[in-house]
């Protein structure tokens, strides 16, 4: 299993999550976050904006599903400009359901 964390533009998050659901990937967590990338913020006139609002989507899926999930996110979140986002993928050793105590997804 893998955990995917995608940090995206807020305006792309709903379209990404809807497309993931249409493909059968319903289970995820969305969190409003703030951050900055390589551009180190933006200066407009005399005002400097150090961090920007983003949405982080977190989900755990089987290894063989990751390629399709990444493809959907990249396609729906892409604008070609700085700030389109990042996708982080890490291994998950185990998953435990709190209510049932069951292991696995």
N, C-alpha and C positions, 0 to 999 in steps of 0.2 A: 504494500500500500504506500501511497505517496500523499503528502500534504502540499497543496498548492496555495500560495498567497499571491494574489495579484493586486497591485496598487495602481489604480486607474483614475482617469478624469471622472469627476462626478457625473457629467453629462453622458458618459458612456456606460456607466454601471448598470442602469436599468436594461438597456438593450443587451448587454452581455448576459445578465442573469436570465432574461427572457429567452435568449437563444440557447443558453445552457439547459433550461427547463424543457424547451422544445426537443432537445436532443436526448432528454431523459436524465439529465443531471440536476435533480431538484434540491438536494441537500447541500446547503452552504450557509455561511455566515457573512453578513455585510456590516462593515464598521466604518463610520466616518472618521477620517484621520487627517493630519496635516503633515506636510513634509516638503522637502526640496531635493532636487537632483543636481546634476552637474552644472546647471546654469547658475546655481547659488542665489536664486531669487531673481527679482526683476526690479529695475528702477524706472519709474515713470515720473518725469519732472523731478521734483525734489523728494518724492516719496519712494522708499525702498521696501519692497515686499519680500520678506525673507522666506516665508513658508506659504504653501498653497493648499487649499482644501483638496482632498483626494478621498477615494473610497477603497477600502481593502476588502477583497473577497477571499474568504478562506474556505477550502473544501478538501475533503479526503476522498480519494477514489482508488480503485484498483490500478496497478501499474499500467495495464494494457489500455486503460481509458485516457491516460494522461495526454497522449498525442492528440486525440480528438478534442479534448478540453482546451488545450493550449491553442490549437488551430482556431477554435471558435472565439476565444478571447482575443487573440491577435487580430483576427478579421474584424470583429465588432468594435474594438477599441482603437484601431489604427486611424490616425489623422496625418501622419508623416511629420508632425511637429514635435519639438521638445515637450516633454511632459505627458506623452502618451501612456507611460507607465512602465512597470517592471513586473516580471513574474518570477517568483521564487518557488523552488520545488525541493522538498526534503523527504527523507524516508520516515515512515511511521512504523514503529516496532509493534505496537498493539493498540487496539481500540476497545474500550469497555463502556457498555451502556449502563448508566447509573441506575435507572429504574429496574432493569432485569438482572444486572450483573453479567449479562451475556458478552462474550468476547467476539470481536469482528464487526464488520459493517453491518 
